[in-house]
Amino acid sequence: MICHGSSSRQVLAIADAIEERLREGVSLKPKHVEGRRTGDWVLMDFIDVVVHVFQDEKRAFFGLERLWGDARRVTLPGTTTSISRAGRRRPGISS
């Protein structure tokens, strides 16, 4: 999962919310977390799912969507579409 926030505070809040919901909803804890100290890119490894929470600039710079462009997109409950970095709407995870 790749998502972003506009500040380090927002990135950390998003990462905290994801971790809390997975822990409470499906009793899933990350096996490894990196980046909480700076908050410009938080990586959470849940083994079956890896979550990347970037600040806007870091997401654009690293362009993980290019690396994972052929990966299967999944629609999560409560979401309907995602917007690619090119601005094109497509089904999947909200970006």
Secondary structure as UniProt FT lines:
FT   STRAND          2..5
FT   HELIX           8..26
FT   STRAND          32..34
FT   TURN            36..38
FT   STRAND          41..45
FT   STRAND          50..55
FT   HELIX           56..62
FT   HELIX           64..67
FT   TURN            68..70
FT   TURN            77..78
FT   STRAND          82..83
FT   TURN            85..86
FT   STRAND          89..90
//
